[in-house]
Amino acid sequence: MTVKVSSVGLKGLEEYKIQVEVQSFSGPHSMVIVGLPDASVKDSRERLG
């Protein structure tokens, strides 16, 4: 199942559009983060795991 969510990110007082796409499968758990994520996004693996 694939889910897409549109949102807005903030950089200072400027906004920019972002889109998050999540795909779920049955089986062993894994996480792949693509693009240029911030360090807090990269650290989310430990918080979600």
N, C-alpha and C positions, 0 to 999 in steps of 0.2 A: 504494500500500500504506500503510495506517495502523497504527501501533503505539502502544499506550498502556502507560506504566510508572507504577506507584504507588510512592511512596517517602515518607520522613519528612524534614522540614526541622527545623533546630534554631534557636531564638532564645534565647540564654542556656541555661538548663537546661530550657526548655519545648520540647515537640515539637509539630509540626503536620503534617497529611497534605498531600501535594502529588501532583499527577498531571501527567505530561508526555505530550503527544501529538505524534507526529511523522508527517508525511505525505510520501511520496516520489513524485516524478513524473520521467519522462524529459523531457529538454529543457534549456533554459537554467537555470543554478543561481541560486537566490535563497533568502533566509531572512526569515521574518516572525516576530517575537517579539511576543506579545500579553500583556496583563495588566500587572502592575506589577513588572517584573523589577528586580533589584538592578543596580548599575553593573557588577559583574563579569559578569553575564549579557549585558548590552548589549555589553560589550567582546568577547564570545566570537565575534562576527562576524569580527574580524580574526584570531583564533586558528584558527578553522575554515576560513576562506577561502583 
